[in-house]
Amino acid sequence: MSLLRVSDRRLLSIMAVVAVLVALNAALACVNTLRLRHTLDLVAHTREVLGALDHALVTATEAETQQRGFLITRDDAFLDRYREARAEAGETETLLDSLVRDNDEQVSRATALHGHLDTRFAVLDEGITAIRELGFEEASRMVMTGRGTDAMEAARTTVERMRQAEEILLGARVRDAETSRAMAIGSAVAAGLVALFALGALARLLRRQIRERTIAADNLHAEKELFRTTLASIGDGVITTDTSGRVTFLNHVAESLTGWTAAQAGAQPLETVFHIVNEDTGERVENPALRALREGLVVALSNHTVLRTRRGEARPVDDSAAPIRVAGGAIVGAVLVFRDVTQRREAERAIREADQRKDRFLALLAHELRNPLAPMRNSLEVMRLATDPEQVGQMRGVMERQLAHMVRLVDDLLDVSRIASDKQHLRLQTVEIGTVLASALETFRPVLAQSGQQLVTTEPDRPVHVRADPVRLAQVLYNLLNNASKFSLPGSRILLEATRQGDRLLLRVRDEGAGIPPEMLERIFEMFVQVDQSLERSRSGLGVGLSLVRRLVELHGGSVSAHSDGPGRGSEFVVTLPVAEPAPAAPASPAPAAGRSRPACSGTRILVADDNQDAAESLARLLRLRGHEVRTVHDGSAAVSETEAFQPHAVLLDIGMPVLNGYDAARAIRAQASGRGRLLVAVTGWGGADDQRRTREAGFDHHLVKPIELASLEDLLRQAAPARD
């Protein structure tokens, strides 16, 4: 019994020891587990500190971005987001203080970080105050001082130091966690095989879970940052939703386009934040993101869509959406991508309007060219049938007037083209405005006589001079007078008034005619734009005259404006030009001696080369009537050969001829033995500055644009008079 009791006592002792050992190991395991948990909490705490550091820089950068947006656009929406970013930065700083309060070094660095960020925000506030009170230039100067940039750079340096310290601390805590795990596992082994297996399995499971959680936390953090950075950096608006269609994310572009901030839009129904309607009907259309959630497919709206912003604005957008799926394929939300296409729609609209104006112009051009052709053809028939010289003379006058009208149409088109391509050069001189008025009135009198209207002119009391090209300025006045005549009734009055106001000269043309609707007062100066486009209008034009007026006036450093009280109330056009000092009087030129005037030339040998046989023969017949000896050819090669055989004093060459063009023909003629002294004149429909340069380079002496004035041609032919033989 005693042995049994001893054995029992020993067994009990052993069991007690074992129990104590198990209890100690269990307690030790419990202590190590608690230590492990504490270490893991410290690891999570360190990661939270790192996240707060990142967020502090992100919110400061966001505040910089919104402040710059406000400086550039002065849009208060940027200022609101700037204030939100500042408030968020303050909250982040408070959180950071609470997280590092047990680390004196980090507390010191956090204090320094607060100072740097406060300095940066103060500079940003100064920029906002400067743009409001001092203007953009002063605000830009303050930004360029670099004080805010230095503070931000110091903040980044401080954050980097704090990150390094936290990462070192993170490494130590992770190592502590590993040590605690090993001790927990070792103490569990000493508790027995069952406890060993149980604790070992538990330890392995715990270790796996800890590792997986750590990896998962790191991966989730990285994925979230990558996702957030990617969506934030996209140039299009991006909105994400959950499976119920409620907003979970907006990038900055989406905030700008919708008028909602991410905070305001969070958990809102997508249709509230992204409210879209049909551009044509104004009716609400189905949101593509909701359809993507329902059907699980990528969706793009093919119809024209308009976004109604929170501020009530309408923005044309292109949008598409796709479901967001996890690895298993389950849909967890949707992403909506959209962009503002206002500029593209405006460009498309401008192209359509330009096409319409072009079509109207071509129709008007055909109409305006046919109008003078009809009386010209009728006059030709009358001249062919009439025997009365008076009737023939009248028809000749009709043809001359209609031809002048066609030439004026073509010249206006060429002038507008040259000005639009910056090829119009003015011959500026100081001129007295009365001279310009007289020139314009002389050109306008035939129109006035035909219309039966009255012209009242008012000139300044004293001479007023302007720096101008007198021909072009007279053209401006003629176009305005002609425009007033076209849209006024017979017998009505047209007023032309020139007055000086300080250092400006005002030229007014006022009529009592059709007037101009208010919406057309600005557009009236655009190319091919006409107020009256009805078929009933009796007199019209190509819609280039007023456009030419504005461009010529602007080339003179002036401006032109239109005024009217509305349809049927007449209109007024006001040209404003800077006044110039009068030029010093030039010495009087001696009067030409009697008998020194140049006589009309005759007996000149002339070769006319033009592939248009009617043009060549009619010009040749006209020159023969003037007493010249004329031959004609119809291609460039024949012109070269005939020049060698005929030895003309002057050669009139068209440019666009078959076999050999006018440029090459001129070079070949100049290469002949007598080619250097021969007068070469280009007679062509091409009259641009580049065309005239090419004719000079080819060896032509002069360049005349069809239809040519006979007087101008006679002046040139005097240079090739037979006296040179």
C-alpha positions in Angstrom: 0.0 0.0 0.0 2.8 2.3 1.0 4.6 1.5 -2.3 1.4 2.0 -4.2 0.8 5.2 -2.4 4.4 6.2 -3.1 4.0 5.2 -6.7 0.8 7.0 -6.8 2.4 9.9 -5.1 5.2 9.7 -7.7 2.7 9.3 -10.4 0.7 12.1 -9.0 3.8 14.2 -8.7 4.9 13.3 -12.2 1.4 14.1 -13.4 1.4 17.2 -11.3 4.8 18.1 -12.7 3.5 17.3 -16.1 0.4 19.2 -15.4 2.4 22.1 -14.1 4.7 21.8 -17.1 1.7 21.7 -19.4 0.1 24.6 -17.5 3.4 26.5 -17.7 3.8 25.7 -21.4 0.2 26.7 -21.9 0.7 29.9 -20.0 3.9 30.5 -21.9 2.1 29.8 -25.1 -0.6 32.1 -24.1 1.9 34.8 -23.2 3.7 34.3 -26.5 0.4 34.4 -28.4 -0.5 37.6 -26.6 2.9 39.0 -27.5 2.5 37.9 -31.1 -0.9 39.6 -31.3 0.6 42.7 -29.8 3.5 42.6 -32.3 1.0 42.2 -35.2 -1.0 45.2 -33.9 2.3 47.1 -33.9 2.8 46.0 -37.6 -0.7 47.2 -38.5 0.0 50.4 -36.6 3.2 51.0 -38.6 1.4 50.4 -41.9 -1.3 52.9 -40.8 1.4 55.4 -40.1 2.8 54.8 -43.6 -0.7 55.2 -45.1 -1.2 58.5 -43.2 2.1 59.8 -44.5 1.2 59.0 -48.1 -2.2 60.6 -47.7 -0.7 63.8 -46.2 1.4 64.2 -49.4 -1.6 63.3 -51.7 -3.9 65.8 -50.1 -1.2 68.5 -50.1 -0.6 67.8 -53.8 -4.4 67.9 -54.5 -4.6 71.3 -52.8 -1.8 72.6 -55.0 -3.6 71.3 -58.1 -7.0 72.8 -57.2 -5.3 76.1 -56.3 -3.6 76.3 -59.7 -6.8 75.4 -61.4 -8.4 78.4 -59.6 -5.5 80.7 -60.5 -5.8 79.8 -64.2 -9.6 79.7 -64.5 -10.9 81.6 -61.5 -13.6 78.9 -61.2 -14.9 78.7 -57.6 -15.3 75.0 -58.0 -11.6 74.6 -57.9 -11.5 76.8 -54.8 -14.1 74.6 -53.1 -12.0 71.5 -53.8 -8.9 73.3 -52.6 -10.6 73.9 -49.2 -11.8 70.4 -49.0 -8.2 69.2 -49.7 -6.9 71.5 -47.0 -9.5 70.2 -44.5 -8.6 66.6 -45.3 -4.9 67.4 -44.9 -5.6 68.8 -41.4 -7.5 65.6 -40.5 -4.6 63.5 -41.8 -2.1 65.6 -39.7 -4.2 65.1 -36.6 -4.4 61.3 -37.3 -0.6 61.2 -37.8 0.0 63.0 -34.5 -2.1 60.4 -32.6 -0.3 57.5 -34.4 3.3 58.6 -33.5 2.7 60.1 -30.1 4.7 57.2 -28.5 7.7 57.9 -30.6 9.6 61.1 -29.7 11.7 61.2 -32.9 8.6 60.7 -35.1 6.7 63.3 -33.0 9.6 65.8 -33.8 9.5 64.9 -37.5 5.7 65.2 -37.5 5.9 68.7 -36.0 8.4 69.7 -38.7 6.1 68.2 -41.3 3.2 70.3 -40.0 5.3 73.4 -40.3 6.3 72.7 -43.9 2.7 72.0 -44.9 1.5 75.0 -43.0 4.0 77.1 -45.0 3.0 75.6 -48.3 -0.7 76.2 -47.5 0.0 79.7 -46.5 1.8 80.3 -49.9 -1.2 78.8 -51.6 -3.6 81.1 -49.7 -1.4 84.1 -50.6 -1.7 83.1 -54.3 -5.5 82.9 -54.0 -5.6 86.3 -52.3 -3.2 87.8 -54.9 -5.3 86.6 -57.9 -8.4 88.2 -56.3 -6.8 91.4 -55.2 -3.7 92.0 -57.4 -4.4 90.0 -60.5 -2.9 87.1 -62.4 0.5 88.6 -63.0 1.2 89.2 -59.3 -0.1 85.8 -58.4 2.2 84.2 -61.0 5.1 86.2 -59.6 4.4 84.9 -56.1 4.2 81.3 -57.4 7.5 81.7 -59.2 9.3 82.8 -55.9 9.7 79.1 -55.1 8.9 79.5 -51.4 6.0 77.1 -51.6 7.9 74.7 -53.7 10.7 74.7 -51.2 8.3 74.0 -48.4 6.6 71.2 -50.3 10.1 69.7 -51.1 11.0 69.9 -47.4 7.7 68.2 -46.5 8.5 65.3 -49.0 11.9 65.0 -47.4 10.5 64.8 -43.9 7.8 62.3 -45.0 10.6 60.2 -46.6 12.6 60.2 -43.3 9.5 59.2 -41.3 8.8 56.4 -43.8 12.4 55.1 -43.5 12.0 55.1 -39.7 8.7 53.4 -39.8 10.0 50.8 -42.3 12.9 50.0 -40.0 10.4 49.7 -37.1 8.2 47.6 -39.3 11.1 45.2 -40.1 11.9 44.8 -36.4 8.3 44.2 -35.5 7.9 41.6 -38.2 11.0 39.8 -36.8 9.5 40.0 -33.3 6.4 38.4 -34.7 8.4 35.6 -36.1 10.2 35.0 -32.8 6.9 35.0 -30.9 5.5 32.4 -33.3 8.6 30.2 -32.8 8.3 30.4 -29.0 4.6 29.7 -29.0 5.2 26.6 -31.2 8.1 25.4 -28.9 6.1 25.7 -25.7 3.2 23.9 -27.3 5.4 20.9 -28.2 6.4 20.5 -24.5 2.8 20.1 -23.5 2.5 16.6 -25.0 1.9 14.9 -28.3 -1.7 15.7 -28.4 -1.1 19.3 -27.4 1.9 19.3 -29.8 -0.2 18.1 -32.7 -3.0 20.4 -31.8 -0.9 23.4 -31.1 1.4 22.6 -34.0 -1.6 22.4 -36.3 -3.0 25.6 -34.8 0.4 27.3 -35.0 0.8 26.3 -38.6 -2.7 27.5 -39.4 -2.1 30.7 -37.4 1.2 31.2 -39.1 -0.3 30.6 -42.6 -3.2 33.0 -41.8 -0.8 35.6 -40.5 1.4 35.3 -43.6 -1.6 35.3 -45.9 -3.2 38.2 -44.2 0.1 40.2 -44.3 0.5 39.4 -48.0 -3.1 40.0 -48.8 -3.0 43.3 -46.9 0.1 44.3 -48.9 -1.4 43.2 -52.2 -4.7 44.9 -51.5 -3.0 48.1 -50.5 -0.9 48.0 -53.7 -3.8 47.1 -55.9 -5.9 49.9 -54.4 -3.1 52.4 -55.0 -2.6 51.2 -58.5 -6.3 51.3 -59.2 -6.7 54.7 -57.7 -3.7 56.1 -59.4 -4.7 54.7 -62.8 -8.2 56.0 -62.7 -7.1 59.4 -61.3 -4.5 59.8 -64.2 -6.9 58.9 -67.0 -7.8 61.9 -69.1 -11.4 60.9 -69.4 -14.0 61.0 -66.6 -14.3 57.7 -64.7 -17.0 56.6 -62.2 -17.2 53.2 -60.5 -20.3 51.7 -58.8 -21.2 48.8 -56.7 -23.6 46.0 -57.8 -26.6 48.2 -56.8 -25.5 51.0 -59.1 -24.4 53.4 -56.3 -21.3 55.5 -56.9 -18.1 54.3 -55.2 -15.4 56.4 -57.0 -15.0 59.6 -59.2 -11.8 60.7 -60.6 -10.9 64.4 -60.9 -12.1 64.7 -64.5 -15.5 63.2 -63.6 -15.8 65.6 -60.7 -15.1 68.5 -63.1 -17.5 67.3 -65.7 -20.4 66.3 -63.4 -20.1 69.0 -60.8 -20.1 66.4 -58.0 -17.1 65.8 -55.7 -16.2 62.3 -54.8 -17.4 62.9 -51.2 -20.8 64.3 -52.4 -21.3 61.5 -54.9 -20.4 58.6 -52.6 -23.2 56.1 -52.3 -25.5 58.2 -54.5 -27.4 56.4 -57.3 -25.4 56.7 -60.5 -28.3 58.2 -62.4 -28.4 61.1 -60.0 -24.7 61.9 -60.5 -24.4 61.0 -64.2 -27.7 62.3 -65.5 -27.8 61.9 -69.3 -30.4 62.8 -71.9 -30.8 62.5 -75.6 -29.3 65.5 -77.4 -32.1 65.8 -79.9 -35.2 65.0 -77.8 -34.0 65.9 -74.3 -35.5 62.7 -72.9 -33.6 60.6 -70.3 -31.6 57.7 -71.8 -30.6 54.5 -70.0 -27.3 54.7 -68.2 -24.7 52.4 -69.9 -23.2 51.4 -66.5 -26.6 50.1 -65.3 -27.0 48.1 -68.5 -23.5 46.7 -68.1 -24.4 45.6 -64.6 -27.6 44.0 -65.8 -26.2 42.3 -69.0 -22.6 41.7 -67.9 -21.4 43.2 -71.2 -19.4 46.2 -72.4 -21.9 48.9 -73.4 -21.3 52.1 -75.5 -24.1 54.5 -76.4 -24.4 55.1 -80.1 -26.8 58.0 -79.9 -25.9 61.6 -79.2 -25.9 62.0 -75.4 -25.9 65.2 -73.2 -24.8 65.2 -69.6 -26.8 67.4 -67.2 -24.3 68.5 -64.6 -25.1 69.3 -61.0 -24.9 73.0 -61.9 -27.5 72.6 -64.6 -25.1 72.8 -67.5 -25.4 70.7 -70.6 -22.3 68.9 -71.9 -22.2 66.7 -75.0 -20.4 63.4 -74.0 -19.3 60.1 -75.4 -19.6 57.3 -72.8 -19.1 53.6 -72.4 -19.3 51.2 -69.5 -18.1 47.7 -68.5 -18.8 45.3 -65.6 -16.1 44.9 -62.9 -15.4 41.2 -62.3 -13.4 39.4 -59.6 -11.1 36.4 -60.3 -14.1 34.0 -60.1 -16.0 36.0 -62.7 -18.6 37.4 -60.3 -19.7 41.0 -61.0 -18.8 43.3 -58.1 -19.6 46.6 -59.8 -19.3 48.7 -63.0 -16.9 51.3 -64.4 -18.2 54.2 -66.6 -15.8 56.1 -68.8 -16.9 59.3 -70.5 -15.4 62.4 -72.1 -16.6 66.0 -73.0 -17.0 66.3 -76.8 -18.2 69.9 -76.8 -15.3 71.1 -79.0 -15.8 68.2 -81.4 -19.5 68.9 -81.7 -18.8 72.6 -82.3 -16.2 71.7 -84.9 -18.7 69.4 -86.7 -21.3 72.1 -86.5 -18.9 74.6 -87.9 -18.0 72.3 -90.8 -21.6 71.7 -91.6 -22.3 75.5 -91.6 -19.2 76.1 -93.7 -20.5 73.4 -96.2 -23.9 75.1 -96.3 -22.3 78.5 -96.8 -20.1 77.1 -99.6 -23.1 75.5 -101.3 -25.0 78.8 -101.0 -22.0 80.7 -102.3 -21.6 78.4 -105.4 -25.3 78.8 -106.2 -25.0 82.6 -105.7 -21.8 82.7 -107.8 -23.6 80.9 -110.7 -26.6 83.3 -110.3 -24.4 86.4 -110.1 -22.4 85.4 -113.2 -25.5 84.5 -115.2 -27.1 87.8 -114.4 -24.6 90.0 -116.4 -24.3 87.3 -119.1 -28.0 87.5 -120.0 -27.9 91.2 -121.0 -24.6 90.7 -122.7 -25.9 87.9 -124.8 -29.1 89.9 -125.6 -27.0 92.9 -126.5 -25.0 90.8 -128.9 -28.1 89.6 -130.6 -29.5 93.2 -130.9 -26.1 94.4 -132.4 -26.3 91.5 -134.9 -29.8 92.4 -136.0 -30.0 96.2 -135.5 -29.3 98.7 -138.3 -29.7 101.8 -136.1 -26.2 103.0 -134.9 -27.9 104.5 -131.8 -29.2 101.1 -130.8 -25.8 99.5 -131.4 -24.2 102.2 -129.2 -26.8 101.6 -126.4 -26.1 97.8 -126.5 -22.4 98.4 -126.4 -22.9 100.5 -123.3 -24.9 97.7 -121.7 -22.1 95.2 -122.5 -19.5 97.5 -121.0 -21.4 98.0 -117.8 -22.1 94.2 -117.4 -18.5 93.3 -118.2 -17.4 95.8 -115.6 -19.8 94.2 -113.1 -18.3 90.7 -113.8 -14.8 92.0 -113.5 -15.7 93.6 -110.1 -17.1 90.3 -108.9 -14.0 88.4 -109.8 -11.7 91.2 -108.3 -13.6 91.1 -105.0 -13.2 87.3 -104.8 -9.5 87.6 -105.6 -9.0 90.4 -103.0 -10.7 88.4 -100.3 -8.5 85.4 -101.2 -5.3 87.4 -101.1 -6.2 89.0 -97.7 -7.2 85.6 -96.2 -3.9 84.1 -97.3 -2.0 87.2 -96.1 -0.9 88.1 -99.6 -2.6 91.5 -99.8 0.0 94.4 -99.6 -1.2 97.9 -99.2 0.6 100.9 -100.8 0.3 103.2 -97.8 0.7 106.9 -98.1 -0.5 110.0 -96.3 -3.6 111.0 -98.1 -6.3 113.7 -97.6 -9.7 112.0 -97.0 -11.4 114.3 -99.5 -9.3 112.8 -102.3 -10.5 109.3 -101.3 -14.1 110.4 -101.1 -13.9 111.9 -104.6 -12.5 108.7 -106.0 -15.1 106.5 -104.4 -17.9 108.9 -105.5 -16.6 108.9 -109.1 -16.9 105.1 -109.2 -20.3 105.1 -107.5 -22.0 107.8 -109.7 -23.1 105.4 -112.5 -24.7 103.1 -109.9 -26.4 106.1 -108.3 -27.7 107.4 -111.7 -29.1 104.0 -112.5 -30.9 103.5 -109.1 -32.4 107.0 -109.0 -31.4 107.5 -105.4 -30.1 110.6 -103.7 -26.6 110.9 -102.2 -25.9 113.4 -99.4 -22.3 113.9 -98.5 -20.7 115.7 -95.5 -17.0 116.3 -95.4 -14.9 117.7 -92.5 -14.5 121.5 -92.2 -10.8 121.2 -92.4 -8.6 118.7 -94.3 -8.1 115.4 -92.5 -5.3 113.1 -93.4 -5.0 109.3 -92.9 -2.2 106.8 -93.6 -3.9 104.6 -96.2 -3.8 103.0 -99.6 -6.1 105.4 -101.4 -7.2 102.8 -104.0 -8.2 100.3 -101.3 -9.8 102.8 -99.0 -11.9 104.1 -102.0 -12.8 100.5 -102.6 -14.1 100.2 -99.0 -16.3 103.3 -99.4 -17.6 102.1 -102.8 -18.5 98.7 -101.4 -20.4 100.3 -98.5 -22.2 102.8 -100.8 -23.0 100.0 -103.3 -24.3 97.9 -100.5 -26.5 100.8 -99.3 -27.8 101.3 -102.8 -28.6 97.6 -103.4 -30.8 97.4 -100.3 -32.6 100.7 -100.7 -35.6 101.7 -102.8 -35.4 104.1 -105.8 -35.7 107.7 -104.7 -34.4 107.0 -101.2 -31.5 108.9 -99.6 -28.0 107.6 -98.9 -25.8 109.6 -96.6 -22.0 109.6 -96.6 -20.4 111.5 -93.8 -16.8 112.0 -92.8 -16.1 113.5 -89.4 -13.1 113.8 -87.1 -13.3 112.9 -83.4 -10.0 113.5 -81.6 -7.3 111.3 -83.3 -9.9 109.2 -85.1 -11.6 109.7 -88.5 -15.2 108.3 -88.7 -16.7 107.5 -92.1 -20.4 106.8 -91.9 -22.6 105.3 -94.7 -26.3 105.5 -93.8 -29.3 104.3 -95.8 -33.1 104.1 -95.5 -33.3 100.6 -96.8 -34.0 97.1 -95.7 -32.2 97.2 -92.4 -30.5 94.4 -90.6 -31.9 92.0 -87.9 -30.1 92.3 -84.5 -28.8 88.8 -84.7 -27.0 89.5 -88.0 -25.2 92.7 -87.1 -22.0 90.8 -86.2 -22.3 88.0 -88.8 -22.9 90.4 -91.7 -19.1 90.8 -92.0 -18.5 87.0 -92.4 -17.7 85.5 -95.7 -20.7 84.5 -97.9 -23.2 85.7 -95.2 -26.3 87.5 -96.5 -29.2 88.9 -94.6 -31.8 88.4 -97.3 -31.6 84.9 -98.8 -35.1 84.8 -100.3 -35.8 84.4 -104.0 -37.8 87.6 -104.1 -34.7 89.9 -103.5 -34.2 92.0 -106.5 -30.5 92.8 -106.0 -28.0 90.7 -104.3 -24.3 89.7 -104.4 -21.9 87.0 -103.4 -21.7 88.0 -99.7 -18.0 89.0 -100.0 -18.2 92.8 -100.2 -18.6 93.5 -96.5 -16.1 90.8 -95.6 -13.7 92.5 -97.9 -14.5 95.9 -96.2 -13.7 94.6 -92.8 -10.5 93.0 -93.8 -9.2 96.0 -95.7 -10.2 98.4 -92.8 -8.3 96.1 -90.3 -5.2 96.2 -92.6 -5.4 100.0 -92.3 -5.4 99.7 -88.5 -9.1 100.6 -88.2 -12.4 99.0 -87.4 -15.9 98.8 -89.0 -19.2 98.2 -87.3 -22.8 97.9 -88.4 -25.9 99.4 -86.7 -29.6 99.1 -87.5 -32.9 99.4 -85.6 -34.1 96.3 -87.4 -35.7 95.2 -90.6 -37.2 98.0 -92.7 -35.4 100.7 -90.5 -32.3 101.3 -92.6 -28.7 100.6 -91.6 -25.5 102.5 -90.8 -21.9 101.3 -91.3 -19.2 103.2 -89.4 -15.5 102.9 -90.4 -13.0 104.2 -87.8 -9.4 105.1 -88.9 -6.5 106.7 -87.1 -5.7 110.2 -88.2 -2.3 110.9 -89.6 -0.2 114.0 -89.8 -0.2 115.6 -93.3 2.9 114.8 -95.4 5.3 117.7 -96.2 4.4 119.3 -99.5 6.4 118.0 -102.4 8.0 120.5 -104.8 5.9 121.2 -107.9 6.8 119.2 -110.9 7.6 121.2 -114.1 4.8 121.2 -116.6 5.6 119.0 -119.6 6.8 121.0 -122.6 4.5 121.4 -125.6 4.7 118.6 -128.0 6.3 116.3 -125.5 3.2 114.2 -124.7 3.6 110.6 -125.8 1.7 109.8 -129.0 -0.4 106.7 -129.4 1.8 104.0 -130.9 1.0 102.2 -134.2 2.8 100.0 -136.7 4.2 97.7 -133.9 4.7 94.1 -134.8 2.9 92.1 -132.1 2.6 88.3 -131.6 -0.5 87.1 -129.5 -0.2 83.6 -128.1 -3.3 82.1 -126.4 -4.9 78.7 -126.5 -8.3 80.3 -126.4 -8.7 81.1 -130.1 -11.5 83.6 -129.5 -9.5 85.5 -126.9 -6.4 85.6 -129.2 -8.3 86.6 -132.4 -10.5 89.2 -130.6 -7.4 90.9 -129.1 -5.5 90.7 -132.4 -8.5 92.3 -134.2 -8.6 95.1 -131.6 -4.8 95.7 -132.0 -5.1 95.7 -135.8 -7.8 98.4 -135.5 -5.2 100.4 -133.6 -2.8 100.2 -136.6 -0.6 97.3 -135.4 0.7 94.3 -137.4 -0.5 91.3 -135.4 -0.1 87.5 -135.7 -1.7 84.8 -133.5 -0.6 81.3 -132.4 -2.3 78.9 -129.9 0.4 77.1 -128.0 3.8 77.9 -126.4 5.9 76.0 -128.9 4.4 77.8 -131.9 4.9 81.1 -130.0 8.7 80.4 -129.8 8.9 79.4 -133.5 6.7 82.3 -134.7 8.8 84.8 -132.7 11.9 83.6 -134.5 10.2 84.0 -137.9 8.1 87.1 -137.3 10.6 89.1 -135.2 7.8 91.0 -133.3 8.5 94.0 -131.2 6.2 92.7 -128.5 4.9 89.2 -127.5 1.7 88.8 -125.5 1.8 85.3 -123.9 -0.9 83.4 -122.1 0.5 81.2 -119.3 -1.6 78.1 -119.4 -1.0 76.9 -123.0 -0.5 73.3 -124.4 2.7 71.8 -125.6 4.8 74.5 -123.9 3.5 76.7 -121.1 3.9 80.5 -121.0 6.8 80.4 -118.5 8.9 78.0 -120.6 8.0 79.8 -123.8 9.2 83.1 -122.3 12.5 81.6 -121.3 13.0 80.1 -124.8 12.2 83.5 -126.4 14.7 85.2 -124.1 17.3 82.7 -125.2 17.0 83.7 -128.9 19.5 86.1 -130.4 17.2 89.1 -130.3 15.2 87.9 -127.3 16.8 90.3 -124.8 15.4 93.5 -126.3 12.0 92.2 -127.0 9.0 93.2 -124.9 7.3 90.2 -123.2 4.0 90.7 -121.5 2.1 87.9 -119.6 -1.6 88.1 -120.3 -3.3 85.7 -118.0 -6.2 85.0 -115.6 -3.7 84.3 -112.8 -3.1 87.5 -110.8 -1.7 86.5 -107.4 1.5 87.7 -106.0 3.1 84.3 -106.5 2.0 84.3 -110.1 3.6 87.7 -110.7 6.8 86.5 -109.1 7.0 83.5 -111.4 6.4 85.6 -114.5 9.3 87.9 -113.5 11.5 85.0 -112.9 10.6 83.6 -116.3 11.7 86.8 -118.0 8.5 88.7 -118.6 8.6 92.5 -118.5 5.0 93.0 -117.4 2.1 91.0 -116.0 -1.5 91.9 -117.1 -4.6 90.1 -115.6 -7.5 89.3 -117.9 -9.6 91.1 -119.0 -7.0 93.7 -119.7 -7.6 97.4 -120.1 -6.6 98.5 -123.6 -5.2 101.8 -122.3 -2.8 99.9 -120.0 -1.7 97.7 -122.9 -1.1 100.7 -125.2 1.1 102.3 -122.5 3.2 99.1 -122.5 3.4 98.8 -126.3 4.9 102.3 -126.5 8.0 100.7 -125.0 8.2 98.5 -128.1 7.6 101.2 -130.7 9.1 100.5 -134.2 11.5 103.4 -133.6 13.8 100.7 -132.2 14.1 99.0 -135.6 
